[in-house]
């Protein structure tokens, strides 16, 4: 230290103490780093032995701070004693003035701490949000209470890990990935033939998955509805502007309705649904029915998807917690027909009162597309009313005085009234469905299809939407809301959007479209050329934009499936032997699953994304061979993990099968060695 001759003895003591504090803090940080490495080793050891000693593991948690009782360093104790001995303040103002810290040694300590902080903040981090935790296999909850995520959710995470906010879809619904640009690469290992139940039943045979992959989740995959796992990974649903381009280029509405087809397939998974082709064998089915005269695009494109129904809190008997939660709710029909662009829409609005059992239905109104009221009635709640909520509901004690209609009467009337392909339209319709205690598959929610904030999570009130888009003033009666007025307003909003465009009234989609148009103009310049490849919808198209490369490793059968999404693209695809730096997608074939994994391990460091995809035969997953297969898969996971780089992102997917969900295992490969500054 270089200390000025003007400083007093007291100031010199303070300088020395600050120097020792900085040195001690650095020592503590280093010791904590060692603790983290030891704790991870202990955790792995405990999991492999199925240890139940939770208290010991808690004590060795990576987030633990060292206790004061533990001797860290003589310097720490020395600092404490000096602070206590110098607790009294000197009366001299010059002594009380804090001296400025100077000196080469002190500056060196500060620089070391800065570098340490920089290293820590530059590392990628991954964590689950509430929706992810609800699907977690590691949380100690009843399996019936889990709410699985979708394989499309995993696809969104994979895209985000490679292109960040440039991805057309984000995984923010269920997880959070920080510093995606610090990831060294992303590796996906897909195992078709294994399910979540295989992992749960033979968990002890998967020690590598348990020790290496921290996050384990239940996933609904396309295999549960006889769909393609490859398609769900490789095919990215079209954005609104891409759908518009397809229509402009090909004049093909079916091509723009791919996403709608996926929605119906998943809805069929949880709702009793009869396929369109089976409606009436004597009547020919039109594969592309014409739109109603007032519609500019299919109304099916406004439907909430299954994941949106869950996110919007609509009642759905989804496997797990939601199945038991809504077991007493009834379907609006015994069997539904597949929705079409000509399916009828009905506006629905309910008013509720507070009772000793919570919120209960007190009034309902349903209107058809002609704005005619087809059903309206007051309803007597089952339990004692504690608050009529008159200022909102318009319900009074006098109004319900002679009412005898019960909730069960309303439910029966709705089941008789609605056709099997009816589309219900409303504002935050989940509340109405909960009040009715009914489930319905086809929902258009005006709080979702309209957005004037530019933020998906900030919704506008129906009163505001009606004023801005319909030039109507509603909900201004001091006596409460009118359900007929509200039901008509939501139906008018839906019809207004259909008469314009999918982007109409949605600040989020409009902003996205503008950004995409700007990008295309910049890319094409003034040449006026049409970019035929902008119509591609594969995950690989998005990834290679930043000069990143992809490798797909599998048997010839698997590679043929992936090739479907590469044939019509502009991507430079090459086989393993002839791949060079100018190519973008590398197809690597193996004669067996073992050979596929071995080759993937060899090239895993060479590409931004590596997909190793194997399929297990029925013989391999038979009762006779399943244990051996599980051990092999566990060994393959470890082999791929060992060849990955630090800060690599690993994703292992069990593909699931019909009526059996899959599983996903995720983790970042971290450098667990202590930081040396």
C-alpha positions in Angstrom: 0.0 0.0 0.0 1.1 3.5 -0.7 -0.3 5.6 2.1 -0.1 9.4 2.2 1.9 10.9 5.1 -1.1 13.2 5.9 -3.1 10.2 7.1 -3.6 9.5 10.7 -3.0 6.3 12.6 -6.8 5.7 12.6 -7.0 6.1 8.9 -4.1 3.7 8.3 -5.9 1.1 10.4 -9.1 1.5 8.3 -7.1 1.1 5.1 -5.5 -2.1 6.4 -9.0 -3.4 7.5 -10.4 -2.7 4.0 -7.6 -4.5 2.4 -8.0 -7.5 4.7 -11.8 -7.5 4.0 -11.3 -7.6 0.3 -8.8 -10.4 0.6 -11.0 -12.4 3.0 -14.0 -12.0 0.7 -12.0 -13.4 -2.2 -10.9 -16.3 -0.1 -14.5 -17.0 1.0 -15.7 -16.9 -2.6 -13.0 -19.4 -3.6 -14.0 -21.7 -0.7 -17.6 -21.5 -1.7 -16.7 -22.5 -5.2 -15.0 -25.6 -3.8 -18.1 -26.3 -1.7 -20.2 -26.2 -4.9 -18.0 -28.7 -6.6 -18.1 -31.0 -3.5 -21.9 -30.6 -3.1 -22.5 -31.6 -6.7 -20.3 -34.7 -6.2 -22.2 -35.6 -3.0 -25.5 -35.1 -4.7 -24.6 -37.4 -7.5 -23.3 -40.0 -5.0 -26.4 -39.7 -2.9 -28.8 -40.1 -5.9 -27.0 -43.1 -7.2 -27.3 -44.8 -3.8 -31.0 -43.6 -3.4 -30.1 -41.9 -0.2 -32.9 -40.5 1.9 -30.7 -38.3 4.1 -32.3 -35.0 3.0 -30.8 -33.0 6.0 -27.3 -33.9 5.0 -27.9 -33.0 1.4 -29.4 -29.6 2.5 -26.3 -28.9 4.5 -24.1 -29.5 1.4 -26.3 -27.4 -0.9 -24.4 -25.5 -3.6 -26.2 -22.3 -2.4 -25.0 -22.7 1.2 -23.0 -19.9 2.8 -20.3 -21.0 5.2 -21.3 -20.5 8.8 -19.5 -18.2 11.2 -18.5 -21.1 13.4 -16.4 -22.6 10.6 -12.9 -21.4 10.5 -12.2 -20.0 7.1 -9.0 -18.1 7.4 -7.0 -16.3 10.1 -7.5 -13.1 8.2 -11.2 -13.2 8.8 -10.8 -13.6 12.5 -8.2 -10.9 12.6 -10.6 -8.5 10.8 -13.4 -9.2 13.4 -11.1 -8.6 16.4 -9.7 -5.4 14.9 -13.2 -4.1 14.2 -14.2 -4.7 17.8 -11.1 -3.2 19.3 -11.5 0.0 17.2 -15.2 0.4 17.8 -14.8 3.8 19.5 -14.7 6.9 17.3 -12.0 9.5 17.6 -13.2 13.0 18.3 -10.8 14.4 15.7 -12.8 15.2 12.4 -9.7 14.3 10.4 -9.6 10.9 12.0 -13.4 10.3 11.4 -13.1 11.1 7.7 -12.9 7.9 5.6 -9.6 7.8 3.8 -9.5 7.1 0.1 -8.2 3.7 -0.7 -5.2 3.7 -2.9 -2.3 1.3 -3.6 -1.4 -1.2 -6.2 -2.2 -4.3 -4.0 -5.7 -3.1 -3.2 -6.4 -2.3 -6.9 -5.2 -5.8 -7.8 -7.7 -7.3 -5.3 -10.5 -5.2 -6.8 -9.6 -6.3 -10.3 -9.6 -10.0 -9.3 -13.1 -9.5 -7.9 -14.3 -7.8 -11.0 -12.9 -10.6 -13.2 -14.6 -13.2 -11.0 -18.0 -11.4 -11.3 -17.6 -11.2 -15.0 -17.0 -14.9 -15.3 -20.0 -15.7 -13.1 -22.4 -13.4 -15.0 -21.2 -14.7 -18.4 -22.3 -18.2 -17.7 -25.6 -19.5 -19.1 -28.3 -20.4 -16.6 -31.5 -22.5 -17.0 -34.5 -22.8 -14.6 -38.1 -23.9 -14.7 -41.0 -21.6 -14.3 -44.3 -22.6 -12.6 -45.6 -24.5 -15.7 -42.3 -26.4 -15.9 -42.3 -27.2 -12.2 -45.9 -28.6 -12.6 -44.6 -31.1 -15.1 -41.5 -32.0 -13.2 -40.7 -35.6 -12.3 -38.2 -34.6 -9.7 -40.7 -32.7 -7.5 -42.1 -35.0 -4.8 -45.8 -34.8 -5.9 -48.4 -37.3 -6.7 -48.1 -38.3 -10.5 -51.8 -37.6 -10.8 -51.1 -33.9 -9.9 -48.6 -33.3 -12.7 -49.5 -31.2 -15.7 -47.3 -32.3 -18.6 -45.8 -29.8 -21.1 -45.8 -30.4 -24.9 -43.1 -31.5 -27.2 -43.6 -28.2 -29.0 -42.6 -26.5 -25.8 -39.3 -28.4 -26.0 -38.9 -27.4 -29.7 -39.3 -23.7 -28.7 -36.6 -24.1 -26.1 -34.2 -25.7 -28.6 -34.8 -22.9 -31.1 -34.3 -20.2 -28.4 -31.0 -21.9 -27.2 -29.7 -21.4 -30.7 -31.1 -18.1 -32.0 -32.5 -16.4 -28.9 -35.1 -13.7 -29.5 -34.7 -14.4 -33.3 -36.8 -17.5 -32.7 -40.5 -17.2 -33.9 -41.6 -18.9 -30.7 -40.2 -18.5 -27.2 -40.2 -21.0 -24.3 -41.1 -18.3 -21.7 -44.3 -20.1 -20.9 -42.5 -22.8 -18.9 -38.8 -22.1 -18.5 -36.1 -19.4 -18.5 -32.8 -19.6 -20.3 -30.3 -16.8 -19.5 -27.3 -16.0 -21.7 -28.3 -18.3 -24.5 -25.5 -16.8 -26.6 -22.9 -18.2 -24.1 -24.0 -21.8 -24.9 -21.3 -23.7 -26.7 -23.7 -26.0 -28.5 -27.1 -27.8 -28.2 -27.4 -31.6 -28.3 -30.6 -33.5 -28.6 -30.9 -37.3 -28.1 -34.3 -38.7 -29.1 -35.2 -42.2 -28.0 -38.4 -43.4 -29.6 -39.9 -46.4 -28.0 -39.4 -45.4 -24.3 -42.0 -43.6 -22.3 -42.2 -41.7 -19.0 -43.5 -44.9 -17.4 -40.3 -46.8 -18.4 -38.2 -44.2 -16.7 -40.4 -44.2 -13.6 -40.6 -48.0 -13.4 -36.9 -48.6 -14.1 -35.4 -45.4 -12.6 -32.6 -47.3 -10.9 -31.4 -48.3 -14.4 -30.9 -44.7 -15.5 -28.2 -43.4 -13.0 -26.6 -41.3 -15.7 -29.8 -39.5 -16.5 -30.5 -38.9 -12.8 -26.9 -37.7 -12.0 -26.3 -35.6 -15.1 -29.7 -34.2 -16.2 -31.1 -32.1 -13.4 -34.5 -31.2 -14.9 -36.8 -34.1 -15.7 -40.3 -33.5 -17.0 -43.4 -35.3 -18.3 -44.1 -34.5 -21.9 -47.1 -35.1 -24.3 -45.6 -36.1 -27.6 -47.2 -36.7 -31.0 -46.8 -40.4 -30.4 -49.7 -40.3 -28.0 -52.0 -39.4 -30.8 -50.3 -41.5 -33.5 -48.3 -38.5 -34.7 -44.7 -38.0 -35.8 -42.1 -37.1 -33.2 -39.7 -36.0 -36.1 -42.4 -33.7 -37.4 -42.9 -32.0 -34.0 -39.1 -31.4 -33.7 -38.3 -30.4 -37.2 -41.5 -28.6 -38.4 -42.0 -25.1 -37.0 -45.6 -23.8 -37.2 -46.0 -20.9 -39.6 -46.1 -17.4 -38.2 -49.0 -15.1 -39.3 -47.0 -13.4 -42.0 -45.7 -16.7 -43.3 -49.3 -18.0 -43.6 -50.2 -14.8 -45.5 -47.3 -15.4 -47.9 -48.4 -18.9 -48.5 -51.9 -17.7 -49.4 -50.5 -15.0 -51.6 -48.2 -17.3 -53.4 -50.2 -20.5 -53.8 -53.8 -19.3 -53.2 -54.0 -22.2 -50.8 -55.9 -22.0 -47.6 -55.3 -25.6 -46.6 -51.5 -24.9 -46.7 -52.1 -22.1 -44.3 -54.2 -24.2 -42.0 -51.5 -26.7 -40.9 -51.5 -25.3 -37.4 -55.2 -25.7 -37.1 -54.9 -29.4 -38.0 -52.4 -29.8 -35.2 -54.8 -28.1 -32.8 -57.6 -30.4 -33.6 -55.4 -33.5 -33.3 -54.4 -32.5 -29.7 -58.0 -31.5 -28.8 -59.1 -34.9 -29.8 -56.7 -36.2 -27.1 -58.8 -34.8 -24.3 -62.3 -34.3 -25.8 -64.6 -37.0 -27.2 -64.4 -36.2 -30.9 -65.6 -37.8 -34.1 -63.4 -37.3 -37.2 -64.7 -35.2 -40.0 -64.6 -38.0 -42.5 -67.0 -40.1 -40.3 -69.8 -37.5 -40.0 -71.9 -39.0 -42.6 -70.7 -41.7 -45.0 -73.4 -40.9 -47.5 -72.3 -37.2 -47.9 -69.0 -36.5 -49.6 -66.6 -34.5 -47.5 -65.2 -31.3 -48.8 -61.5 -31.2 -47.8 -61.4 -27.4 -48.2 -64.8 -25.9 -47.5 -65.4 -22.4 -48.7 -65.4 -19.6 -46.2 -68.5 -17.7 -45.2 -68.9 -14.6 -47.4 -68.0 -12.3 -44.5 -64.7 -14.1 -43.5 -61.3 -13.3 -45.0 -59.6 -16.2 -43.4 -60.7 -19.4 -41.6 -62.2 -18.8 -38.2 -60.5 -22.0 -37.0 -57.2 -20.0 -37.0 -58.6 -18.0 -34.0 -59.2 -21.1 -31.8 -57.2 -21.4 -28.6 -54.8 -24.3 -28.9 -54.7 -27.0 -26.2 -51.7 -25.4 -24.5 -53.5 -22.0 -24.7 -56.6 -23.5 -23.1 -54.4 -24.7 -20.2 -52.5 -21.4 -20.0 -55.7 -19.4 -20.0 -57.1 -21.5 -17.1 -59.9 -23.0 -19.2 -61.2 -26.3 -17.8 -59.6 -29.2 -19.5 -59.3 -32.8 -18.3 -55.6 -32.9 -19.1 -53.7 -36.0 -17.7 -52.6 -35.3 -14.1 -53.8 -32.6 -11.7 -56.4 -31.1 -14.2 -58.1 -34.4 -14.7 -59.0 -34.8 -11.1 -59.6 -31.0 -10.6 -62.3 -31.0 -13.3 -63.7 -34.6 -12.9 -67.1 -33.2 -11.9 -67.3 -30.8 -14.9 -69.5 -32.0 -17.8 -68.9 -31.8 -21.5 -71.1 -29.5 -23.6 -71.7 -32.5 -25.9 -71.3 -36.2 -25.6 -69.3 -36.3 -28.9 -67.9 -33.3 -30.9 -67.4 -33.0 -34.6 -64.2 -31.6 -36.0 -64.4 -27.8 -36.4 -64.4 -26.3 -39.9 -64.2 -22.7 -41.3 -68.0 -22.9 -41.5 -68.7 -24.0 -37.9 -71.2 -21.7 -36.2 -70.1 -19.2 -33.5 -72.0 -18.3 -30.4 -71.3 -15.4 -28.1 -71.4 -16.4 -24.4 -71.4 -14.3 -21.2 -72.2 -15.1 -17.6 -72.7 -13.1 -14.5 -71.8 -14.5 -11.1 -72.5 -13.9 -7.4 -70.3 -14.8 -4.4 -71.7 -17.5 -2.2 -70.5 -19.5 0.8 -68.9 -21.9 -1.8 -67.2 -19.1 -3.8 -68.3 -17.7 -7.2 -71.5 -19.2 -8.6 -73.5 -18.7 -11.8 -76.4 -16.2 -11.5 -77.2 -15.2 -15.1 -76.3 -16.5 -18.6 -76.8 -15.2 -22.2 -76.0 -16.9 -25.5 -76.3 -15.1 -28.9 -75.9 -16.5 -32.4 -74.1 -14.9 -35.3 -77.2 -12.9 -36.2 -77.0 -11.3 -32.8 -80.2 -13.1 -31.8 -80.5 -14.2 -28.2 -80.9 -18.0 -28.3 -80.8 -18.5 -24.6 -81.0 -16.2 -21.5 -82.0 -17.0 -18.0 -81.4 -16.1 -14.4 -80.0 -18.9 -12.2 -80.4 -19.6 -8.5 -77.0 -20.4 -6.9 -76.9 -23.7 -5.0 -75.4 -22.1 -1.9 -76.2 -19.1 0.2 -75.3 -15.8 -1.5 -72.9 -13.6 0.5 -72.4 -10.8 -2.1 -74.6 -10.2 -5.2 -71.8 -8.1 -6.8 -74.6 -5.9 -8.2 -72.3 -3.2 -9.5 -70.8 -5.8 -11.9 -73.4 -8.5 -12.3 -76.5 -6.4 -12.1 -78.0 -9.1 -9.9 -80.1 -8.2 -6.8 -81.9 -10.1 -4.1 -85.2 -9.1 -5.6 -84.2 -10.2 -9.1 -83.4 -13.8 -7.9 -86.4 -13.9 -5.5 -88.7 -16.2 -7.6 -86.0 -17.9 -9.7 -86.0 -21.7 -9.7 -83.6 -22.5 -12.5 -80.6 -24.4 -11.2 -77.1 -24.9 -12.7 -78.0 -28.4 -13.8 -81.0 -27.0 -15.8 -78.6 -24.6 -17.6 -76.1 -27.3 -18.3 -78.8 -29.5 -19.9 -80.1 -26.7 -22.0 -76.6 -25.9 -23.3 -76.1 -29.5 -24.2 -79.3 -29.5 -26.2 -78.7 -26.1 -27.8 -75.2 -26.2 -29.1 -74.3 -28.1 -32.3 -71.4 -30.6 -32.0 -68.9 -28.2 -33.8 -70.0 -25.0 -32.1 -67.4 -22.3 -31.4 -67.9 -20.4 -28.2 -66.8 -16.7 -28.3 -66.3 -14.6 -25.2 -64.0 -12.3 -23.2 -61.8 -14.3 -20.7 -64.2 -17.2 -21.3 -62.5 -19.4 -18.8 -64.5 -17.6 -16.0 -67.8 -18.4 -17.7 -66.9 -22.1 -18.3 -65.9 -22.4 -14.6 -69.2 -20.8 -13.6 -71.0 -23.3 -15.8 -68.8 -26.2 -14.7 -68.6 -27.3 -18.3 -65.8 -28.2 -20.8 -65.8 -27.2 -24.4 -63.0 -27.7 -27.0 -63.5 -24.8 -29.5 -62.9 -21.4 -27.9 -62.3 -18.0 -29.4 -61.2 -15.5 -26.6 -61.4 -11.9 -27.5 -58.9 -11.0 -24.8 -56.4 -13.2 -26.7 -57.2 -12.4 -30.4 -57.1 -8.6 -29.6 -54.2 -6.9 -28.0 -53.5 -3.2 -27.9 -50.7 -3.2 -25.4 -48.1 -5.1 -27.5 -47.6 -7.4 -24.5 -49.3 -10.9 -24.5 -49.6 -10.9 -20.8 -51.3 -7.5 -20.5 -54.9 -7.9 -21.7 -57.4 -5.2 -22.4 -60.9 -5.0 -20.9 -64.0 -5.8 -23.1 -65.2 -2.2 -22.5 -61.9 -0.8 -24.0 -62.0 -3.2 -27.0 -65.6 -2.3 -27.8 -64.8 1.4 -27.6 -61.7 1.2 -29.7 -62.8 -1.2 -32.4 -66.6 -1.2 -32.5 -67.1 2.5 -31.5 -69.5 1.3 -28.9 -69.8 2.2 -25.2 -70.7 -0.8 -23.1 -70.7 -1.6 -19.3 -71.6 2.0 -18.4 -74.8 1.1 -16.6 -74.4 1.8 -12.9 -76.8 -1.1 -12.3 -74.2 -3.6 -13.5 -73.2 -5.3 -16.7 -75.7 -6.6 -19.3 -74.7 -10.2 -20.4 -76.6 -9.8 -23.6 -74.6 -6.6 -24.4 -71.3 -8.3 -23.5 -72.0 -11.5 -25.5 -72.9 -9.5 -28.6 -69.8 -7.3 -28.2 -67.5 -10.3 -28.2 -69.2 -11.8 -31.2 -68.9 -8.5 -33.1 -65.2 -8.3 -32.3 -64.6 -11.8 -33.6 -66.6 -11.1 -36.8 -64.8 -7.8 -37.3 -61.4 -9.6 -37.1 -62.6 -12.3 -39.5 -63.6 -9.5 -41.9 -60.1 -8.0 -41.9 -57.0 -10.2 -41.2 -55.4 -12.4 -38.6 -53.2 -9.5 -37.6 -56.1 -7.0 -37.2 -56.3 -5.6 -33.7 -53.2 -7.5 -32.4 -50.3 -5.2 -31.6 -48.1 -8.3 -31.0 -48.7 -9.8 -34.5 -48.5 -6.5 -36.2 -45.2 -5.8 -34.6 -43.9 -9.2 -35.6 -45.0 -8.8 -39.2 -43.4 -5.4 -39.5 -40.1 -6.8 -38.2 -40.3 -9.7 -40.7 -41.1 -7.3 -43.6 -38.1 -5.1 -42.7 -35.8 -8.1 -42.6 -37.0 -9.3 -46.0 -36.5 -5.8 -47.5 -33.0 -5.6 -46.2 -32.2 -9.1 -47.4 -33.6 -8.5 -50.9 -32.4 -4.9 -51.3 -33.7 -3.2 -54.4 -33.5 -6.3 -56.6 -37.2 -6.9 -56.2 -36.6 -10.6 -56.2 -39.0 -12.9 -54.4 -37.4 -15.1 -51.7 -38.9 -18.5 -52.3 -37.1 -19.9 -49.3 -38.8 -17.6 -46.8 -41.8 -20.0 -47.0 -39.8 -22.8 -45.3 -41.0 -24.0 -41.9 -38.2 -26.1 -40.5 -36.3 -25.6 -37.3 -33.1 -25.8 -39.4 -34.0 -22.8 -41.5 -34.1 -20.6 -38.4 -30.8 -22.0 -37.0 -28.5 -21.6 -40.0 -29.3 -17.9 -40.4 -26.3 -17.1 -38.2 -23.9 -19.4 -40.1 -24.5 -22.2 -37.7 -24.5 -25.8 -38.8 -26.6 -28.8 -37.9 -25.9 -32.5 -37.8 -28.7 -35.2 -37.8 -27.5 -38.6 -36.9 -29.7 -41.7 -37.3 -30.4 -44.8 -39.2 -31.6 -44.5 -42.8 -35.2 -44.8 -41.7 -34.9 -41.9 -39.4 -32.9 -39.7 -41.9 -35.6 -40.3 -44.5 -38.2 -38.8 -42.1 -36.0 -35.7 -41.5 -35.3 -35.4 -45.3 -39.0 -34.6 -45.8 -38.4 -31.2 -44.2 -35.2 -30.6 -46.1 -36.0 -31.5 -49.7 -37.8 -28.2 -50.7 -35.6 -25.9 -48.7 -32.6 -23.8 -49.8 -30.4 -25.4 -47.2 -27.1 -26.9 -48.2 -27.5 -30.5 -47.1 -24.6 -33.0 -47.4 -23.9 -36.5 -46.3 -21.3 -37.3 -43.6 -18.4 -38.2 -46.0 -18.6 -35.1 -48.1 -19.6 -32.5 -45.6 -17.5 -29.3 -45.5 -17.5 -25.9 -44.0 -19.7 -24.4 -46.7 -22.5 -26.9 -46.0 -25.2 -26.2 -43.4 -26.9 -29.6 -42.6 -25.0 -32.8 -42.1 -26.8 -36.1 -42.5 -25.0 -39.0 -40.8 -26.3 -42.5 -41.2 -25.6 -45.4 -39.0 -26.4 -49.1 -39.4 -27.5 -49.6 -35.8 -28.5 -47.5 -32.8 -25.2 -48.2 -31.2 -23.3 -47.0 -34.2 -25.5 -43.9 -34.4 -24.7 -42.9 -30.9 -21.0 -43.6 -31.4 -20.9 -41.4 -34.5 -22.9 -38.6 -32.8 -20.4 -38.6 -29.9 -17.6 -38.1 -32.3 -19.0 -35.1 -34.1 -21.0 -33.5 -31.3 -18.5 -30.7 -30.8 -18.5 -29.7 -34.5 -22.0 -28.3 -34.8 -24.3 -25.7 -33.1 -27.1 -28.4 -33.0 -26.7 -32.1 -33.1 -29.7 -34.3 -33.2 -29.1 -38.0 -32.4 -32.3 -39.9 -33.1 -32.8 -43.6 -32.5 -35.9 -45.9 -32.7 -36.2 -48.9 -30.5 -38.0 -51.9 -31.9 -40.9 -53.6 -30.1 -38.6 -56.5 -29.3 -36.2 -54.1 -27.5 -38.9 -52.7 -25.2 -40.6 -56.1 -24.5 -40.7 -57.3 -21.0 -37.9 -59.7 -21.8 -35.4 -57.1 -23.0 -36.5 -53.8 -21.4 -34.0 -53.8 -18.6 -31.1 -54.4 -20.9 -32.4 -51.7 -23.2 -32.7 -49.2 -20.4 -29.1 -49.9 -19.4 -27.9 -49.4 -22.9 -29.8 -46.1 -23.2 -28.3 -44.9 -19.9 -24.8 -45.7 -21.2 -25.5 -43.9 -24.5 -26.6 -40.8 -22.6 -23.4 -40.8 -20.5 -21.3 -41.3 -23.7 -22.8 -38.3 -25.4 -22.6 -36.1 -22.3 -18.9 -36.9 -21.8 -18.2 -35.6 -25.3 -20.1 -32.4 -24.9 -18.3 -29.1 -24.2 -18.7 -27.0 -21.0 -21.7 -24.7 -21.3 -23.3 -27.2 -23.7 -27.1 -27.7 -23.5 -28.3 -31.3 -23.3 -31.8 -32.5 -24.1 -32.8 -36.2 -23.9 -36.3 -37.1 -25.1 -38.2 -40.3 -24.6 -40.7 -40.3 -27.5 -43.7 -41.9 -25.7 -46.3 -44.1 -27.4 -50.1 -44.2 -27.8 -51.8 -43.5 -24.5 -48.4 -43.2 -22.7 -46.7 -39.8 -22.4 -43.0 -39.2 -23.0 -40.3 -37.6 -20.9 -37.7 -34.9 -21.4 -34.4 -34.6 -19.5 -32.5 -31.3 -19.6 -29.4 -29.7 -18.2 -26.5 -27.3 -18.9 -23.0 -28.9 -18.7 -21.3 -26.7 -16.1 -17.7 -26.3 -15.2 -17.8 -27.4 -11.5 -14.1 -26.7 -10.8 -13.5 -23.7 -8.5 -12.8 -20.3 -10.1 -9.1 -19.4 -10.0 -8.6 -15.7 -10.3 
